[in-house]
Amino acid sequence: MVSGASFPKKEHIVSTRLIETLFGSGSMSAVAYPLRAVYQKIPRCQTGVPVQILISVPKKRLKHAVDRNRVKRQIREAYRLNKQPLCDAVPADQSLLVAFVWIADELVSSAKVGNRIERLVKRMAESICGN
């Protein structure tokens, strides 16, 4: 168990304005099947957190609510355990908005979801450092 790994409410994207900003122009994306990450750097928000995320599991992909909820739980847990490199890569005056979108039509093991989240986090951190 990683100590200090948490995922408080202030790290969730809940503002419609921030969601529109994230999916608007200037956003970047990366794919690690079964996930797609859409992300964008913005000036540091009033919340003061370096990274805020949104998790989307479309009903078109997984028809049953229990399956969608399971996948969201898996993504939250994997992100919570692997978020530190991404938080460290974000400059102090900026914030990063990230959306994890499920693109598979079937359920996947938690280990595989964790592996893919880790891959996406590393890819986003490298991209942030490069810009």
N, CA, C and O atoms as CSV, one atom per row, in Angstrom:
chain,resi,resn,atom,element,x,y,z
A,1,MET,N,N,0.839,-1.182,0.000
A,1,MET,CA,C,0.000,0.000,0.000
A,1,MET,C,C,0.883,1.244,0.000
A,1,MET,O,O,1.826,1.352,0.784
A,2,VAL,N,N,0.564,2.172,-0.884
A,2,VAL,CA,C,1.317,3.408,-0.982
A,2,VAL,C,C,0.778,4.380,0.064
A,2,VAL,O,O,-0.419,4.663,0.099
A,3,SER,N,N,1.665,4.886,0.909
A,3,SER,CA,C,1.206,5.811,1.938
A,3,SER,C,C,1.022,7.200,1.327
A,3,SER,O,O,1.782,7.606,0.448
A,4,GLY,N,N,0.020,7.910,1.794
A,4,GLY,CA,C,-0.216,9.268,1.313
A,4,GLY,C,C,-0.975,9.342,0.004
A,4,GLY,O,O,-1.287,10.440,-0.457
A,5,ALA,N,N,-1.282,8.210,-0.608
A,5,ALA,CA,C,-2.026,8.227,-1.860
A,5,ALA,C,C,-3.501,8.394,-1.540
A,5,ALA,O,O,-4.115,7.542,-0.896
A,6,SER,N,N,-4.060,9.508,-2.003
A,6,SER,CA,C,-5.478,9.755,-1.766
A,6,SER,C,C,-6.077,10.373,-3.023
A,6,SER,O,O,-5.354,10.735,-3.951
A,7,PHE,N,N,-7.371,10.489,-3.046
A,7,PHE,CA,C,-8.062,11.076,-4.174
A,7,PHE,C,C,-9.231,11.906,-3.656
A,7,PHE,O,O,-10.386,11.493,-3.761
A,8,PRO,N,N,-8.926,13.094,-3.087
A,8,PRO,CA,C,-9.971,13.914,-2.483
A,8,PRO,C,C,-10.907,14.537,-3.520
A,8,PRO,O,O,-10.594,14.580,-4.710
A,9,LYS,N,N,-12.027,15.004,-3.059
A,9,LYS,CA,C,-13.060,15.576,-3.917
A,9,LYS,C,C,-12.539,16.753,-4.740
A,9,LYS,O,O,-12.976,16.938,-5.876
A,10,LYS,N,N,-11.625,17.548,-4.202
A,10,LYS,CA,C,-11.128,18.717,-4.940
A,10,LYS,C,C,-10.316,18.320,-6.176
A,10,LYS,O,O,-10.043,19.169,-7.024
A,11,GLU,N,N,-9.931,17.060,-6.294
A,11,GLU,CA,C,-9.221,16.590,-7.483
A,11,GLU,C,C,-10.170,16.075,-8.563
A,11,GLU,O,O,-9.716,15.620,-9.612
A,12,HIS,N,N,-11.477,16.141,-8.321
A,12,HIS,CA,C,-12.470,15.734,-9.314
A,12,HIS,C,C,-12.883,16.958,-10.124
A,12,HIS,O,O,-13.004,18.049,-9.566
A,13,ILE,N,N,-13.097,16.801,-11.411
A,13,ILE,CA,C,-13.643,17.887,-12.225
A,13,ILE,C,C,-15.157,17.814,-12.106
A,13,ILE,O,O,-15.764,16.811,-12.484
A,14,VAL,N,N,-15.766,18.864,-11.586
A,14,VAL,CA,C,-17.217,18.905,-11.461
A,14,VAL,C,C,-17.814,20.112,-12.182
A,14,VAL,O,O,-19.022,20.149,-12.420
A,15,SER,N,N,-17.006,21.078,-12.526
A,15,SER,CA,C,-17.466,22.301,-13.170
A,15,SER,C,C,-17.712,22.076,-14.666
A,15,SER,O,O,-16.853,21.550,-15.374
A,16,THR,N,N,-18.887,22.480,-15.129
A,16,THR,CA,C,-19.221,22.378,-16.551
A,16,THR,C,C,-18.248,23.217,-17.379
A,16,THR,O,O,-17.865,22.824,-18.482
A,17,ARG,N,N,-17.854,24.361,-16.849
A,17,ARG,CA,C,-16.916,25.239,-17.556
A,17,ARG,C,C,-15.570,24.534,-17.768
A,17,ARG,O,O,-14.985,24.617,-18.848
A,18,LEU,N,N,-15.088,23.843,-16.736
A,18,LEU,CA,C,-13.820,23.124,-16.874
A,18,LEU,C,C,-13.939,21.951,-17.850
A,18,LEU,O,O,-12.998,21.660,-18.588
A,19,ILE,N,N,-15.089,21.282,-17.853
A,19,ILE,CA,C,-15.293,20.164,-18.780
A,19,ILE,C,C,-15.295,20.671,-20.219
A,19,ILE,O,O,-14.703,20.045,-21.098
A,20,GLU,N,N,-15.966,21.815,-20.469
A,20,GLU,CA,C,-15.969,22.400,-21.809
A,20,GLU,C,C,-14.565,22.827,-22.225
A,20,GLU,O,O,-14.182,22.668,-23.384
A,21,THR,N,N,-13.806,23.362,-21.290
A,21,THR,CA,C,-12.419,23.749,-21.567
A,21,THR,C,C,-11.592,22.526,-21.929
A,21,THR,O,O,-10.804,22.558,-22.875
A,22,LEU,N,N,-11.771,21.456,-21.180
A,22,LEU,CA,C,-10.999,20.235,-21.406
A,22,LEU,C,C,-11.261,19.641,-22.779
A,22,LEU,O,O,-10.321,19.261,-23.477
A,23,PHE,N,N,-12.520,19.555,-23.177
A,23,PHE,CA,C,-12.851,18.938,-24.462
A,23,PHE,C,C,-12.866,19.940,-25.612
A,23,PHE,O,O,-13.203,19.576,-26.739
A,24,GLY,N,N,-12.507,21.188,-25.349
A,24,GLY,CA,C,-12.439,22.201,-26.385
A,24,GLY,C,C,-11.129,22.106,-27.155
A,24,GLY,O,O,-10.424,21.098,-27.100
A,25,SER,N,N,-10.827,23.176,-27.871
A,25,SER,CA,C,-9.609,23.179,-28.679
A,25,SER,C,C,-8.372,23.263,-27.786
A,25,SER,O,O,-8.421,23.801,-26.680
A,26,GLY,N,N,-7.287,22.729,-28.279
A,26,GLY,CA,C,-6.031,22.775,-27.548
A,26,GLY,C,C,-5.772,21.598,-26.638
A,26,GLY,O,O,-4.724,21.532,-25.996
A,27,SER,N,N,-6.715,20.662,-26.569
A,27,SER,CA,C,-6.502,19.504,-25.710
A,27,SER,C,C,-5.722,18.430,-26.464
A,27,SER,O,O,-5.762,18.359,-27.692
A,28,MET,N,N,-5.023,17.612,-25.716
A,28,MET,CA,C,-4.238,16.521,-26.287
A,28,MET,C,C,-4.828,15.210,-25.801
A,28,MET,O,O,-5.582,15.188,-24.828
A,29,SER,N,N,-4.488,14.112,-26.476
A,29,SER,CA,C,-5.001,12.826,-26.014
A,29,SER,C,C,-3.963,11.737,-26.212
A,29,SER,O,O,-3.046,11.853,-27.025
A,30,ALA,N,N,-4.139,10.684,-25.447
A,30,ALA,CA,C,-3.274,9.509,-25.531
A,30,ALA,C,C,-4.159,8.289,-25.314
A,30,ALA,O,O,-5.127,8.341,-24.556
A,31,VAL,N,N,-3.819,7.193,-25.983
A,31,VAL,CA,C,-4.613,5.977,-25.868
A,31,VAL,C,C,-3.739,4.838,-25.363
A,31,VAL,O,O,-2.629,4.623,-25.850
A,32,ALA,N,N,-4.259,4.114,-24.381
A,32,ALA,CA,C,-3.671,2.857,-23.914
A,32,ALA,C,C,-4.877,1.956,-23.678
A,32,ALA,O,O,-5.492,1.985,-22.613
A,33,TYR,N,N,-5.201,1.162,-24.682
A,33,TYR,CA,C,-6.421,0.358,-24.646
A,33,TYR,C,C,-6.527,-0.396,-23.333
A,33,TYR,O,O,-5.578,-1.083,-22.955
A,34,PRO,N,N,-7.604,-0.299,-22.648
A,34,PRO,CA,C,-8.964,0.112,-22.965
A,34,PRO,C,C,-9.314,1.538,-22.552
A,34,PRO,O,O,-10.492,1.836,-22.352
A,35,LEU,N,N,-8.330,2.429,-22.418
A,35,LEU,CA,C,-8.584,3.790,-21.972
A,35,LEU,C,C,-8.048,4.818,-22.953
A,35,LEU,O,O,-7.085,4.575,-23.680
A,36,ARG,N,N,-8.695,5.967,-22.952
A,36,ARG,CA,C,-8.214,7.117,-23.701
A,36,ARG,C,C,-8.152,8.262,-22.704
A,36,ARG,O,O,-9.106,8.491,-21.960
A,37,ALA,N,N,-7.047,8.977,-22.686
A,37,ALA,CA,C,-6.897,10.127,-21.796
A,37,ALA,C,C,-6.898,11.398,-22.632
A,37,ALA,O,O,-6.133,11.523,-23.588
A,38,VAL,N,N,-7.754,12.332,-22.270
A,38,VAL,CA,C,-7.790,13.651,-22.892
A,38,VAL,C,C,-7.309,14.611,-21.820
A,38,VAL,O,O,-7.812,14.594,-20.696
A,39,TYR,N,N,-6.328,15.456,-22.162
A,39,TYR,CA,C,-5.770,16.332,-21.130
A,39,TYR,C,C,-5.402,17.691,-21.703
A,39,TYR,O,O,-5.145,17.839,-22.897
A,40,GLN,N,N,-5.384,18.679,-20.814
A,40,GLN,CA,C,-5.060,20.043,-21.207
A,40,GLN,C,C,-4.503,20.808,-20.022
A,40,GLN,O,O,-4.993,20.685,-18.899
A,41,LYS,N,N,-3.468,21.603,-20.287
A,41,LYS,CA,C,-2.898,22.464,-19.242
A,41,LYS,C,C,-3.658,23.784,-19.231
A,41,LYS,O,O,-3.985,24.338,-20.281
A,42,ILE,N,N,-3.931,24.274,-18.035
A,42,ILE,CA,C,-4.582,25.571,-17.867
A,42,ILE,C,C,-3.866,26.310,-16.733
A,42,ILE,O,O,-3.114,25.693,-15.979
A,43,PRO,N,N,-4.092,27.642,-16.601
A,43,PRO,CA,C,-3.526,28.339,-15.440
A,43,PRO,C,C,-4.065,27.720,-14.153
A,43,PRO,O,O,-5.192,27.225,-14.132
A,44,ARG,N,N,-3.282,27.743,-13.089
A,44,ARG,CA,C,-3.657,27.107,-11.820
A,44,ARG,C,C,-5.033,27.594,-11.362
A,44,ARG,O,O,-5.286,28.795,-11.273
A,45,CYS,N,N,-5.893,26.654,-11.080
A,45,CYS,CA,C,-7.259,26.955,-10.632
A,45,CYS,C,C,-7.259,27.445,-9.186
A,45,CYS,O,O,-6.259,27.350,-8.474
A,46,GLN,N,N,-8.401,27.968,-8.780
A,46,GLN,CA,C,-8.526,28.444,-7.406
A,46,GLN,C,C,-8.475,27.308,-6.398
A,46,GLN,O,O,-8.244,27.548,-5.213
A,47,THR,N,N,-8.688,26.057,-6.853
A,47,THR,CA,C,-8.641,24.927,-5.935
A,47,THR,C,C,-7.219,24.661,-5.450
A,47,THR,O,O,-7.019,24.149,-4.348
A,48,GLY,N,N,-6.236,25.008,-6.273
A,48,GLY,CA,C,-4.856,24.852,-5.860
A,48,GLY,C,C,-4.285,23.461,-6.059
A,48,GLY,O,O,-3.157,23.203,-5.637
A,49,VAL,N,N,-5.027,22.549,-6.690
A,49,VAL,CA,C,-4.503,21.206,-6.923
A,49,VAL,C,C,-3.848,21.164,-8.302
A,49,VAL,O,O,-4.330,21.814,-9.229
A,50,PRO,N,N,-2.760,20.412,-8.451
A,50,PRO,CA,C,-2.068,20.369,-9.741
A,50,PRO,C,C,-2.834,19.607,-10.827
A,50,PRO,O,O,-2.738,19.951,-12.005
A,51,VAL,N,N,-3.593,18.576,-10.441
A,51,VAL,CA,C,-4.289,17.750,-11.428
A,51,VAL,C,C,-5.726,17.514,-10.975
A,51,VAL,O,O,-5.982,17.179,-9.818
A,52,GLN,N,N,-6.656,17.696,-11.908
A,52,GLN,CA,C,-8.057,17.357,-11.664
A,52,GLN,C,C,-8.482,16.373,-12.741
A,52,GLN,O,O,-8.112,16.533,-13.904
A,53,ILE,N,N,-9.258,15.351,-12.369
A,53,ILE,CA,C,-9.642,14.348,-13.358
A,53,ILE,C,C,-11.147,14.135,-13.425
A,53,ILE,O,O,-11.899,14.461,-12.506
A,54,LEU,N,N,-11.548,13.567,-14.568
A,54,LEU,CA,C,-12.919,13.199,-14.850
A,54,LEU,C,C,-12.881,11.770,-15.375
A,54,LEU,O,O,-11.997,11.425,-16.159
A,55,ILE,N,N,-13.815,10.944,-14.961
A,55,ILE,CA,C,-13.872,9.560,-15.429
A,55,ILE,C,C,-15.181,9.358,-16.170
A,55,ILE,O,O,-16.254,9.642,-15.637
A,56,SER,N,N,-15.092,8.866,-17.401
A,56,SER,CA,C,-16.281,8.645,-18.215
A,56,SER,C,C,-16.303,7.210,-18.731
A,56,SER,O,O,-15.359,6.750,-19.373
A,57,VAL,N,N,-17.395,6.517,-18.440
A,57,VAL,CA,C,-17.611,5.167,-18.960
A,57,VAL,C,C,-18.957,5.201,-19.681
A,57,VAL,O,O,-20.004,5.116,-19.037
A,58,PRO,N,N,-18.942,5.324,-21.010
A,58,PRO,CA,C,-20.178,5.490,-21.766
A,58,PRO,C,C,-21.115,4.281,-21.697
A,58,PRO,O,O,-20.678,3.130,-21.692
A,59,LYS,N,N,-22.393,4.575,-21.646
A,59,LYS,CA,C,-23.415,3.532,-21.651
A,59,LYS,C,C,-23.393,2.768,-22.974
A,59,LYS,O,O,-23.796,1.606,-23.039
A,60,LYS,N,N,-22.922,3.428,-24.014
A,60,LYS,CA,C,-22.802,2.781,-25.329
A,60,LYS,C,C,-21.816,1.611,-25.273
A,60,LYS,O,O,-21.985,0.619,-25.982
A,61,ARG,N,N,-20.790,1.731,-24.431
A,61,ARG,CA,C,-19.767,0.683,-24.318
A,61,ARG,C,C,-20.172,-0.436,-23.362
A,61,ARG,O,O,-20.063,-1.615,-23.698
A,62,LEU,N,N,-20.635,-0.066,-22.179
A,62,LEU,CA,C,-21.041,-1.051,-21.168
A,62,LEU,C,C,-22.490,-0.762,-20.788
A,62,LEU,O,O,-22.785,0.272,-20.188
A,63,LYS,N,N,-23.374,-1.658,-21.133
A,63,LYS,CA,C,-24.814,-1.430,-20.980
A,63,LYS,C,C,-25.294,-1.457,-19.534
A,63,LYS,O,O,-26.226,-0.735,-19.182
A,64,HIS,N,N,-24.676,-2.273,-18.697
A,64,HIS,CA,C,-25.145,-2.456,-17.326
A,64,HIS,C,C,-24.455,-1.485,-16.367
A,64,HIS,O,O,-23.236,-1.322,-16.400
A,65,ALA,N,N,-25.252,-0.850,-15.519
A,65,ALA,CA,C,-24.726,0.139,-14.575
A,65,ALA,C,C,-23.695,-0.474,-13.630
A,65,ALA,O,O,-22.719,0.185,-13.269
A,66,VAL,N,N,-23.901,-1.724,-13.227
A,66,VAL,CA,C,-22.936,-2.347,-12.319
A,66,VAL,C,C,-21.570,-2.477,-12.982
A,66,VAL,O,O,-20.541,-2.331,-12.323
A,67,ASP,N,N,-21.561,-2.750,-14.282
A,67,ASP,CA,C,-20.294,-2.847,-15.010
A,67,ASP,C,C,-19.623,-1.480,-15.133
A,67,ASP,O,O,-18.410,-1.361,-14.962
A,68,ARG,N,N,-20.417,-0.448,-15.431
A,68,ARG,CA,C,-19.856,0.908,-15.522
A,68,ARG,C,C,-19.295,1.355,-14.174
A,68,ARG,O,O,-18.219,1.951,-14.113
A,69,ASN,N,N,-20.018,1.068,-13.099
A,69,ASN,CA,C,-19.541,1.447,-11.768
A,69,ASN,C,C,-18.270,0.698,-11.388
A,69,ASN,O,O,-17.376,1.264,-10.759
A,70,ARG,N,N,-18.191,-0.569,-11.767
A,70,ARG,CA,C,-16.981,-1.362,-11.479
A,70,ARG,C,C,-15.770,-0.763,-12.185
A,70,ARG,O,O,-14.702,-0.619,-11.590
A,71,VAL,N,N,-15.944,-0.415,-13.454
A,71,VAL,CA,C,-14.845,0.157,-14.231
A,71,VAL,C,C,-14.422,1.499,-13.646
A,71,VAL,O,O,-13.227,1.782,-13.563
A,72,LYS,N,N,-15.376,2.327,-13.242
A,72,LYS,CA,C,-15.029,3.615,-12.640
A,72,LYS,C,C,-14.249,3.417,-11.343
A,72,LYS,O,O,-13.303,4.154,-11.066
A,73,ARG,N,N,-14.645,2.427,-10.553
A,73,ARG,CA,C,-13.904,2.103,-9.322
A,73,ARG,C,C,-12.475,1.680,-9.644
A,73,ARG,O,O,-11.529,2.104,-8.980
A,74,GLN,N,N,-12.325,0.836,-10.673
A,74,GLN,CA,C,-10.987,0.376,-11.066
A,74,GLN,C,C,-10.117,1.549,-11.510
A,74,GLN,O,O,-8.946,1.625,-11.139
A,75,ILE,N,N,-10.675,2.455,-12.295
A,75,ILE,CA,C,-9.919,3.610,-12.790
A,75,ILE,C,C,-9.524,4.523,-11.631
A,75,ILE,O,O,-8.378,4.966,-11.552
A,76,ARG,N,N,-10.467,4.805,-10.732
A,76,ARG,CA,C,-10.161,5.660,-9.576
A,76,ARG,C,C,-9.026,5.095,-8.739
A,76,ARG,O,O,-8.109,5.821,-8.354
A,77,GLU,N,N,-9.087,3.806,-8.459
A,77,GLU,CA,C,-8.063,3.167,-7.630
A,77,GLU,C,C,-6.709,3.169,-8.332
A,77,GLU,O,O,-5.686,3.459,-7.712
A,78,ALA,N,N,-6.703,2.845,-9.623
A,78,ALA,CA,C,-5.441,2.826,-10.370
A,78,ALA,C,C,-4.831,4.222,-10.442
A,78,ALA,O,O,-3.618,4.379,-10.305
A,79,TYR,N,N,-5.662,5.227,-10.654
A,79,TYR,CA,C,-5.161,6.599,-10.702
A,79,TYR,C,C,-4.610,7.017,-9.337
A,79,TYR,O,O,-3.536,7.611,-9.247
A,80,ARG,N,N,-5.353,6.702,-8.286
A,80,ARG,CA,C,-4.932,7.069,-6.930
A,80,ARG,C,C,-3.542,6.522,-6.622
A,80,ARG,O,O,-2.730,7.203,-5.995
A,81,LEU,N,N,-3.266,5.301,-7.059
A,81,LEU,CA,C,-1.979,4.671,-6.765
A,81,LEU,C,C,-0.852,5.141,-7.685
A,81,LEU,O,O,0.319,5.020,-7.325
A,82,ASN,N,N,-1.181,5.674,-8.865
A,82,ASN,CA,C,-0.158,6.016,-9.854
A,82,ASN,C,C,-0.097,7.493,-10.226
A,82,ASN,O,O,0.536,7.837,-11.224
A,83,LYS,N,N,-0.726,8.372,-9.465
A,83,LYS,CA,C,-0.826,9.771,-9.865
A,83,LYS,C,C,0.404,10.620,-9.559
A,83,LYS,O,O,0.550,11.697,-10.137
A,84,GLN,N,N,1.280,10.180,-8.684
A,84,GLN,CA,C,2.374,11.023,-8.213
A,84,GLN,C,C,3.294,11.558,-9.315
A,84,GLN,O,O,3.625,12.744,-9.281
A,85,PRO,N,N,3.729,10.741,-10.300
A,85,PRO,CA,C,4.593,11.295,-11.354
A,85,PRO,C,C,3.928,12.429,-12.129
A,85,PRO,O,O,4.594,13.379,-12.539
A,86,LEU,N,N,2.622,12.329,-12.328
A,86,LEU,CA,C,1.886,13.359,-13.058
A,86,LEU,C,C,1.802,14.642,-12.234
A,86,LEU,O,O,2.007,15.735,-12.762
A,87,CYS,N,N,1.507,14.514,-10.962
A,87,CYS,CA,C,1.426,15.688,-10.083
A,87,CYS,C,C,2.772,16.389,-9.986
A,87,CYS,O,O,2.829,17.617,-9.932
A,88,ASP,N,N,3.847,15.629,-9.964
A,88,ASP,CA,C,5.190,16.208,-9.884
A,88,ASP,C,C,5.593,16.915,-11.174
A,88,ASP,O,O,6.389,17.853,-11.133
A,89,ALA,N,N,5.061,16.485,-12.320
A,89,ALA,CA,C,5.451,17.042,-13.616
A,89,ALA,C,C,4.761,18.367,-13.929
A,89,ALA,O,O,5.245,19.126,-14.768
A,90,VAL,N,N,3.657,18.654,-13.280
A,90,VAL,CA,C,2.905,19.877,-13.570
A,90,VAL,C,C,3.600,21.075,-12.935
A,90,VAL,O,O,3.901,21.048,-11.741
A,91,PRO,N,N,3.866,22.144,-13.724
A,91,PRO,CA,C,4.494,23.345,-13.169
A,91,PRO,C,C,3.638,23.974,-12.068
A,91,PRO,O,O,2.421,23.788,-12.037
A,92,ALA,N,N,4.274,24.710,-11.176
A,92,ALA,CA,C,3.592,25.277,-10.009
A,92,ALA,C,C,2.514,26.285,-10.375
A,92,ALA,O,O,1.536,26.431,-9.642
A,93,ASP,N,N,2.673,26.988,-11.504
A,93,ASP,CA,C,1.700,28.016,-11.885
A,93,ASP,C,C,0.591,27.490,-12.793
A,93,ASP,O,O,-0.263,28.256,-13.238
A,94,GLN,N,N,0.603,26.182,-13.067
A,94,GLN,CA,C,-0.392,25.607,-13.963
A,94,GLN,C,C,-1.122,24.447,-13.308
A,94,GLN,O,O,-0.720,23.924,-12.269
A,95,SER,N,N,-2.212,24.069,-13.962
A,95,SER,CA,C,-3.010,22.949,-13.507
A,95,SER,C,C,-3.278,22.075,-14.718
A,95,SER,O,O,-3.246,22.556,-15.851
A,96,LEU,N,N,-3.539,20.811,-14.493
A,96,LEU,CA,C,-3.797,19.881,-15.592
A,96,LEU,C,C,-5.184,19.282,-15.420
A,96,LEU,O,O,-5.534,18.776,-14.354
A,97,LEU,N,N,-5.962,19.351,-16.490
A,97,LEU,CA,C,-7.275,18.717,-16.510
A,97,LEU,C,C,-7.144,17.424,-17.302
A,97,LEU,O,O,-6.590,17.424,-18.401
A,98,VAL,N,N,-7.649,16.324,-16.754
A,98,VAL,CA,C,-7.530,15.021,-17.406
A,98,VAL,C,C,-8.885,14.331,-17.393
A,98,VAL,O,O,-9.584,14.332,-16.380
A,99,ALA,N,N,-9.251,13.737,-18.534
A,99,ALA,CA,C,-10.454,12.905,-18.609
A,99,ALA,C,C,-10.026,11.510,-19.041
A,99,ALA,O,O,-9.364,11.353,-20.067
A,100,PHE,N,N,-10.395,10.508,-18.275
A,100,PHE,CA,C,-10.160,9.121,-18.654
A,100,PHE,C,C,-11.470,8.588,-19.230
A,100,PHE,O,O,-12.485,8.533,-18.537
A,101,VAL,N,N,-11.436,8.199,-20.499
A,101,VAL,CA,C,-12.633,7.712,-21.191
A,101,VAL,C,C,-12.439,6.239,-21.526
A,101,VAL,O,O,-11.421,5.855,-22.103
A,102,TRP,N,N,-13.413,5.422,-21.165
A,102,TRP,CA,C,-13.373,3.980,-21.420
A,102,TRP,C,C,-13.742,3.732,-22.875
A,102,TRP,O,O,-14.785,4.204,-23.328
A,103,ILE,N,N,-12.912,2.999,-23.624
A,103,ILE,CA,C,-13.190,2.768,-25.039
A,103,ILE,C,C,-13.407,1.297,-25.381
A,103,ILE,O,O,-13.621,0.966,-26.547
A,104,ALA,N,N,-13.358,0.415,-24.395
A,104,ALA,CA,C,-13.545,-1.017,-24.651
A,104,ALA,C,C,-15.015,-1.395,-24.472
A,104,ALA,O,O,-15.763,-0.715,-23.768
A,105,ASP,N,N,-15.413,-2.482,-25.115
A,105,ASP,CA,C,-16.781,-2.986,-25.004
A,105,ASP,C,C,-16.905,-4.101,-23.983
A,105,ASP,O,O,-17.983,-4.673,-23.816
A,106,GLU,N,N,-15.812,-4.418,-23.296
A,106,GLU,CA,C,-15.845,-5.517,-22.323
A,106,GLU,C,C,-15.123,-5.110,-21.045
A,106,GLU,O,O,-14.394,-4.119,-21.020
A,107,LEU,N,N,-15.330,-5.881,-19.994
A,107,LEU,CA,C,-14.646,-5.651,-18.728
A,107,LEU,C,C,-13.208,-6.141,-18.817
A,107,LEU,O,O,-12.895,-7.062,-19.571
A,108,VAL,N,N,-12.341,-5.510,-18.037
A,108,VAL,CA,C,-10.919,-5.845,-18.030
A,108,VAL,C,C,-10.491,-5.990,-16.573
A,108,VAL,O,O,-11.084,-5.375,-15.686
A,109,SER,N,N,-9.475,-6.795,-16.327
A,109,SER,CA,C,-9.004,-7.008,-14.952
A,109,SER,C,C,-8.430,-5.711,-14.364
A,109,SER,O,O,-7.969,-4.830,-15.090
A,110,SER,N,N,-8.471,-5.623,-13.053
A,110,SER,CA,C,-7.950,-4.444,-12.358
A,110,SER,C,C,-6.454,-4.270,-12.593
A,110,SER,O,O,-5.967,-3.142,-12.671
A,111,ALA,N,N,-5.728,-5.369,-12.704
A,111,ALA,CA,C,-4.286,-5.294,-12.955
A,111,ALA,C,C,-4.003,-4.639,-14.305
A,111,ALA,O,O,-3.087,-3.826,-14.429
A,112,LYS,N,N,-4.786,-4.993,-15.301
A,112,LYS,CA,C,-4.590,-4.420,-16.641
A,112,LYS,C,C,-4.964,-2.939,-16.650
A,112,LYS,O,O,-4.276,-2.127,-17.268
A,113,VAL,N,N,-6.050,-2.591,-15.966
A,113,VAL,CA,C,-6.443,-1.184,-15.879
A,113,VAL,C,C,-5.340,-0.389,-15.178
A,113,VAL,O,O,-4.999,0.709,-15.619
A,114,GLY,N,N,-4.787,-0.921,-14.107
A,114,GLY,CA,C,-3.701,-0.257,-13.393
A,114,GLY,C,C,-2.479,-0.053,-14.260
A,114,GLY,O,O,-1.850,1.005,-14.232
A,115,ASN,N,N,-2.147,-1.075,-15.031
A,115,ASN,CA,C,-1.011,-0.993,-15.948
A,115,ASN,C,C,-1.226,0.103,-16.988
A,115,ASN,O,O,-0.310,0.873,-17.277
A,116,ARG,N,N,-2.424,0.177,-17.548
A,116,ARG,CA,C,-2.726,1.165,-18.592
A,116,ARG,C,C,-2.761,2.586,-18.031
A,116,ARG,O,O,-2.305,3.527,-18.681
A,117,ILE,N,N,-3.300,2.733,-16.833
A,117,ILE,CA,C,-3.310,4.060,-16.197
A,117,ILE,C,C,-1.877,4.514,-15.941
A,117,ILE,O,O,-1.532,5.672,-16.174
A,118,GLU,N,N,-1.049,3.593,-15.461
A,118,GLU,CA,C,0.359,3.917,-15.214
A,118,GLU,C,C,1.039,4.370,-16.502
A,118,GLU,O,O,1.794,5.342,-16.501
A,119,ARG,N,N,0.775,3.672,-17.588
A,119,ARG,CA,C,1.335,4.034,-18.891
A,119,ARG,C,C,0.884,5.416,-19.338
A,119,ARG,O,O,1.690,6.225,-19.797
A,120,LEU,N,N,-0.421,5.681,-19.200
A,120,LEU,CA,C,-0.962,6.978,-19.597
A,120,LEU,C,C,-0.400,8.108,-18.743
A,120,LEU,O,O,-0.096,9.183,-19.259
A,121,VAL,N,N,-0.262,7.871,-17.443
A,121,VAL,CA,C,0.282,8.892,-16.543
A,121,VAL,C,C,1.715,9.225,-16.940
A,121,VAL,O,O,2.089,10.397,-16.980
A,122,LYS,N,N,2.511,8.216,-17.230
A,122,LYS,CA,C,3.906,8.458,-17.640
A,122,LYS,C,C,3.951,9.233,-18.959
A,122,LYS,O,O,4.746,10.160,-19.114
A,123,ARG,N,N,3.098,8.849,-19.901
A,123,ARG,CA,C,3.054,9.518,-21.199
A,123,ARG,C,C,2.648,10.987,-21.044
A,123,ARG,O,O,3.239,11.868,-21.669
A,124,MET,N,N,1.639,11.244,-20.211
A,124,MET,CA,C,1.193,12.628,-19.995
A,124,MET,C,C,2.277,13.442,-19.287
A,124,MET,O,O,2.503,14.603,-19.629
A,125,ALA,N,N,2.948,12.840,-18.303
A,125,ALA,CA,C,4.013,13.545,-17.585
A,125,ALA,C,C,5.150,13.918,-18.540
A,125,ALA,O,O,5.686,15.024,-18.462
A,126,GLU,N,N,5.515,13.010,-19.431
A,126,GLU,CA,C,6.557,13.320,-20.421
A,126,GLU,C,C,6.118,14.434,-21.351
A,126,GLU,O,O,6.910,15.313,-21.691
A,127,SER,N,N,4.862,14.401,-21.763
A,127,SER,CA,C,4.330,15.423,-22.654
A,127,SER,C,C,4.304,16.795,-21.979
A,127,SER,O,O,4.608,17.806,-22.613
A,128,ILE,N,N,3.942,16.830,-20.700
A,128,ILE,CA,C,3.879,18.079,-19.943
A,128,ILE,C,C,5.271,18.658,-19.787
A,128,ILE,O,O,5.456,19.865,-19.937
A,129,CYS,N,N,6.252,17.823,-19.491
A,129,CYS,CA,C,7.633,18.286,-19.304
A,129,CYS,C,C,8.200,18.809,-20.617
A,129,CYS,O,O,9.017,19.731,-20.618
A,130,GLY,N,N,7.774,18.229,-21.730
A,130,GLY,CA,C,8.277,18.629,-23.042
A,130,GLY,C,C,7.738,19.962,-23.512
A,130,GLY,O,O,8.363,20.624,-24.340
A,131,ASN,N,N,6.576,20.371,-22.992
A,131,ASN,CA,C,5.950,21.615,-23.458
A,131,ASN,C,C,6.408,22.798,-22.651
A,131,ASN,O,O,5.980,23.924,-22.908
